[in-house]
Amino acid sequence: MKSRIAAIDVGNDSIKAILGELDYELNIPNIVAIDTEERPVIGIEDLNEKNPLEGINIKIHSPALKENNAIYRVGHLATKSNNATELDPGSSKSEEDQTIIMLLTTLALDAVRDENKEFFQRNKNIIDANYTLGTGLPLREVKEGKDAGYRSKLMGSVHLVEFLVTPKYKGLKVNIKFNDVKVYPEGFAAYINLVMDSDLKVINKDLIDKRIVIQDIGGLSTDIAVIKNRNVDDDKAQGFNLGVSESLEAIREEIRSKHGVELDSRRDVVEIITKKNDRNHIMVKGSRTSVHDITDRILLELAKKQYRLLRNTWQKNSQTEICYFVGGGSNVLKEYIKALNNSLDGYNIDFFEDEKESIWMMANAYYKLIMDFTRKTEQKKKAKEPVKN
């Protein structure tokens, strides 16, 4: 069976996926709500006119899950549920059912597309899909050896995703198998993306031999990779249970108690903080209202903690030349960290002004790495083939 490339970053805020040979991208909020039955829909006859990503309703059978054969609402649809769950601070990405649910949902949404009818085998409403997956885990979890267990959960099993009341895909079932799974440490992936192109050729010669620190601020954790001699220094690399999720939850709670406004998810808070117009404003009973006092106080506190991590890392690695802040969390904290740095130590730090580049950095890196792995595997196979006379 043909295997399709998938590079998936299961971020705390959302899933970023690059599929095939750069022919499809998916971005789905990392929110799940468990259901007891297929969801009731008003206007079921109009279901197929809607966007599938707005109404993901599935059942998953997988030996990788603790809660097997359960029905879920995923992404945008889950935000409307009272029992929606987002990953909690302190949890391990490799051990959470939600990570697997989001991963399998993403692959199933790719497999059912009309564009893949020729690629994957179909028998009536059943699709057999095979993927070569590149994904990652926080440095802390890789250092604890959790990547091996995570990989073995996915490999060697068939994972069945059944679409229930989902626009366009209702009644379709996808059997997902993995040809191979590569799990990369997130800090290393960020470095690869900084200095290399899709063919893993060096594109940033200025950086290749520099001593670099990469501070990757995610939702649940912060990874700090120290790059020396073109490699991540395993002894110096560190992972911390400090992300933006708790702060976003605190902002959401304070907005609810102070203004009586219920935001669906942390993602809504991110939108309020980062939107181009009316930043840090919400609508209260139809009136535009500033929440600057809430967001500034809570995010500045978190920025100070992140800055402390930077300072400690730099003191232990005094010959560092530059620190890059990457990840969705750095996008939220960028202005606060810059202000602190200007008033305090004045380290040589940099951010990605292109918001998409920062948020998609991990998915792009996994894509580069899994493509390189696939190419090398193919070359080895060809080298072993007997020469035809």
N, C-alpha and C positions, 0 to 999 in steps of 0.2 A: 504494500500500500504506500502511495506517495505521502510524504510528510511535509507539512507546511510549517514555515518558520513563525514563531511567536515570541515577541520580547515584551514582557509584562512587568510593570512596576506596580505592586500592590501598595499604593501609598495610603496613609491614614485618611486623607481627605478624599482621594479618588483613585481609581484605577486608570493608569495610562498604558495603552497597549499599541504596539506596532506589529502588524500582521502581514504575512506573505513577504514579498520583496518590496517593502515600502508601499504596498498598494492599498492598505486600509489602516486607519487609526481609530481607536475607541477610547473614550473618556467617560467613566461612569462613577457617580458618587459612591463612596465606600460605606453604604448604609444598607442594612438588611433588616427585614421584619418577618418573623415566622407567622405563618397562616395555618388555619386548621382545614381549609378547603379552598377550592378555586374561588377567586374573588367574584362577587356579583358585579355586573357592568350594566349601566343604563345605556341603552342604544347599542346593544351588542352587534346589530347589523352594520353599524358604522365603524366597528372595531378596526378593520383593516385599512381604514383611511388615516389612522393615527400612527405616530412614530413609535416603533417597537421599544426604543430606549426610554420612553416615557411610561411604559406599562409592563415592565419585566415581572412576570408572574410564572414561577417555575417550581418543579419538583426535582430533587437531586437524590440519586442513589449512588453512593460512593463509599467504598471501604475506608477511604481516607477521613471520613467524617465520624465524629462521635455521635452526632444526631443524624442518623441515616433515614432516608426516605421522607424527609420533611418537605413541606411546601413553603416557599419564600416569596416575598416581594423584595425586589432588589433595586437600588439606585433611587431615582426620582420618585418612583411609586412608594418606596418604603418610607420616604420622608413624611408621607401623609398618614402613616400608621401611628397609633399610640404606643406601640411596643417596639418602635424602631431602635436598633442597636448600632452604635459606632464602637470602634475598638477602644478599650479603656487604657489609660496611662498605667504603665507597669506590666502590661500583658506582653507576651512573646508572640510576635507575628507568625512564627513557624508552628506554634501550638494551637492557634485559634481556628475553629471551624470557619469563621467568617473569611479568613484569608483564602481558604480552599474554595468556599462558595463563590467568592468574587472572581477567582481565577477561572473556575470551570464555567461560570456564567459568561464571562468574556469570550472564552474560546467557543462556546456553543453559539453565541451571537454572531461570531465570524463564520462558523461552519454552515449555518442555515442560509446565508446570503445567496441570492441567485447567481452571483458571480462565481461562486464555488461549486456550482452544480456539476461542472465537468471535472473538478479536482477531486472531490470526495465521492465515494460510492453511496448511491441512494437506493433504497428498496422501499417503495411506497412512501411512508412517512418517517422512515428510519434512516439516519445519516451516520455513516461510519467515518469518523475524523481522526487523523493521526497528526500529532504535532511534535516539533522539536522546539523545546521551550528554553528560553533564557530568562531568568528572573533573579531576584536578590533578596538578601536578608540584612538587617542591621549588623554592623561589625561585632557588636557584643554577642549576638546569637551565633555568628560564625565562629568566633573565638571559643564559645562554649561547645562547639561541635554539633549544633542543632541543625546545620544545613544537611547533614547526611540523613537524619531521620525525616526531614521535610521532603527531601528528594525521593526517599524510598516509599513515602506515602503515595506519591504521584505515579511512580514507575511500576510497571508490572501488574496494573489493575485496569479494568474498564470502568469509566465513570459515566453514568447515564444522566443526562440533563433533559428533562421533559418540559416543553413549553405548554403552559396552561392558558389562561386568558391573557395572552400577549398579542398585541397587534401584529398581523401578517404571519405570525409563526405558530398560532394556536394549533395544538395537536401534533407538532413535529417533535421528534425525539433524536437526540444526538449521543452516540457512543463515542466517548473521547478516550484515546490511547496516546501514550507518549513514546515516541521513538527514542528520545533522550531528553534529559532535564539537566541543565547546568544552573547551579545556584552560586551567584557571585556576591562577595562582600560589597556593601553599598559604597563605602569610601573609595575602594579601588576602582569601581565602575565610574565614579565621578571623575577620577583622574584620567582614565582612558578617554572619556568624552571630551575632556579639556584639551588633550594634546594630539588626538588621532582622528582620522577620518573613517568613513565606513569600511575602508579596506585595511584599517589599522596602520595606515601610513602616517608618519608624523606630520602634522600640519602647523603645530605651534613650536617652532624650533627655539623660541625665546624661553619657553617654559621647561623643555624636556630635561635639561640638566640642572634646573633650579631646585632649591630646597623649598618645598611648598607644604602648606597646611591646608586641608580642605575640611571646612566645618559644614556638615550637612545637617540642617535643622528640619526634622520631620514633624509629624503630628505627635508621635509617642516617644520619640527618641532623638538624640543628637549623636551623630558619628563624627569623630575627628580622626582623619587620616593624615599621617606624616609621611611625605614623599621624599625619598632620598635615593640617589643613584637609580632613578627611574623605577623604583619599587616602593610599595607601601612597607614601612617599617612596622612589622607585626608587633614588636614589643612596645612601640610608642602609640600604636593605634588604640583608640579608646571609644567605648560606647557608653552613653549616659541615658538614664530614664528621664530625660528632660525634653519635652517637645512643646508644641503650641496648643495641643488639645485642651489641657487643663485651663489655660488662660482663655481660650475661646469659649469654653463651657462657663467659666466665671463671668465673662462679658454677657453671654446669653442669659444667665441667671439674673444678673443685675439689671439688665434691660427689662426682663420680665417683672421683677419686683418693683422697680422704680417707675416704669412706664406702662406696665400692664400689657406689653406686646410679647406674644409667644412666637419665637423664631423656630422654624422646623428643624434646623440642624446647625452644626458648627459651620457648615459651608455657607449658610446665610450670613453668619457673622463675618466670615472671610470676605464675602462680597461687599458688605457694608464698609469694611476697613480698606479694601483695595480698589473699589470702583473709581472710575475716572471723574465722574461728576457726583456732586453731593456726597463726597466721602465722609464717613462717620456721621451720617444722618439717617434717621428712620422716619417713617410716617406714623404719627400717633393721632388716632381719631381724625385722620385726613389732614393733619398739620405736619409740616416738615420740622423735625425736631433733632437737635444735635445730641449725640452721645459721646462727643469728644472727651468729656471729663472721665467717662467710664473706660473707654478704649485706651486713652493715653496712660492713665494710672496703671492699669493691669499689664499692658504691653511693655511699658517702660520697666516695670519690675522684672519681667521675663528677659528683656534685653540685657539688663544688668547681670542676670545669672549667666546668660550666654557669653557676655563680655568677660566675665570672670573665668569661664572655661578657656576662652581665647588667651587671656593673660597667663593663666597657669601653663597652658601648652607652650606658649612662646618662651616663657621663662625656662622650661625644660629643654627647649630646642632653640637656643639663642641665635643660631645661624640661619633661621628661617628667613626667606626673602619676601614671601607674600602669602597671605591667607585668602582663600576664596570661600565666600559664603554661598552655599547652594541649597536647593530644595525649596519646597513650598513654604516652609516656616521662615526661611530667610527673606522671602518675598514680603511676608507679613511684617517682619521686624526690621526691615532694611533701614528705614529712616531713623529709627530709634538707635540702632547700633552705630550708624554713621555719626549721629549727634554725640553719642557717648565717646566714640573714638576721637572726634575732633576736640572735645573738651578735656579728654584724659591723656592717653598714651600716644596717640597718633601713629598706630601701627600701619604698615602697608597692607591694606585690605581692599578687596574688590567684590562687587556683586555683579550679577548679570542683569543689565538694564532691560533686556528682552525677557519679559515675564514668562513667555512660553518656553524659551530656551532653558530657564532655570527650573521650571516645573517638570519639563519633559526630559531633563538631563539623564535621569536613571534609565528610563525606557530606551532612549537613544543609545546609551552605553551598552545595555544588554543586547540591543539589536546588533551593534558592531561586534560584540564578543561572540554571540551565538552564530552569526554569519561566518566569522573567522573559524570557529570550531567546525562548522558544517563543511566549509571549503577544505580544511585540513583532513577531515574524515574522508571526504570524497577522494582526495589525492592519495591517501593511504590505500583505499580500496582499489584504485586504478593501478597503483604500483604492485599490488599483490596479484592482479589478474594475469593469467598466462598470456604470453605474447603469441599472437596468431601468425601463422606462416603465410 
